[in-house]
Amino acid sequence: MKNYLDFEKEIKALELEVENLKSPFGSEGISEVDTSKIKNTQQEINQKLEEIYSNLNSWQRTQVARHEDRPKANFYIKKIFSQFTLLSGDRYYGDDKSVTAGFGLIDNKSVLIIGQEKGEDLNSRIERNFGMMRPEGYRKCIRLMKLADRFQIPIISFIDTPGAYPGLGAEQRGQASAIANSIECCMSLTVPNISIIIGEGGSGGAIALASSNKVIMLENSIYSVISPEGCASILWRDPSKSLEAAEAMKLTAKDLLKLKIIDEVIPEPLGGAHRDPDSIAADIKHSIIKNLKNFENFDRDEIYDHRKTKFLQIGRDQGFSKSSNLSEGGLSYKGTGITKAKIHIDNYKYLYGGLVLVMIASLIALLS
């Protein structure tokens, strides 16, 4: 049974009509199927899908990102990789079912695969904790990322979580430090790491695994520091203002690509990834292979510097670059001439202010 969102009511009615038209059993018994009407109705469905999905607002994209039928990490792992070997446990406390991790092959190359998994039905969602990782999940990922780094194996992460689990037990076992250590581990890797946000990329639960050389988003996925409902509750004390919050947060793939927070957007099939999972899986596989090839000629230091510069560049005109005047590994700011002039004036504003006052005083003395 298909699940429909609030803004898909017209599509639901048309698809039910198509199902009825396909049935040879009418009110008067067995009758001929009207193929021409089915074809026309299907064209109408496609037109409606294109009309609706080309004009989605940020809150509607959030709903699509959370869609019950949206393909999850385990689906992509099975479709994209071969010879996947599941690995479990953090060697401290236990295994976290909300994250699937192990080694596999893509294009005959070994990779470490990490996938945040929400589950497919109620029982699996409870078992997977709805994709909210606990400290042991992050420590499992750290253990495997360090192993991959030692053997020079690239890392592929599938991000899909509303956030890290905020429960009492998780806090007692060091949730905050586990997330911080995971971010530090991602940033210190000397192998390429690529993250694909396939649904929700929520808060520190996502950034803990998405501190990568390449951050890629599916067209209808979201990536933010907090959920729109949480943001609305904090700012307006009103969760119903989720639309305003979602628009202000710039959490969609299009907005984040424009802000250079992410590196690439993968278009989804008409109506969302859940309408053609095999097609979107093929597109993700193509993107992973393409991005891995881009790093083939990079040495370990270049991969590390690429990631560091990428994150330092966020919010700046030109970012940072290595400087020969600084100690080895140092970074200097590299910007436009106007930007450098502004920084220079700001640093020496009191000196220039004093010079201006002296010049004004001298001019007054000459004129008097």
Summary of the structure (lengths in Angstrom):
residues: 368
radius of gyration: 25.9
end to end distance: 91.3
largest distance: 110.6
contacts: 1144
relative contact order: 0.09
helix: 53%
strand: 16%
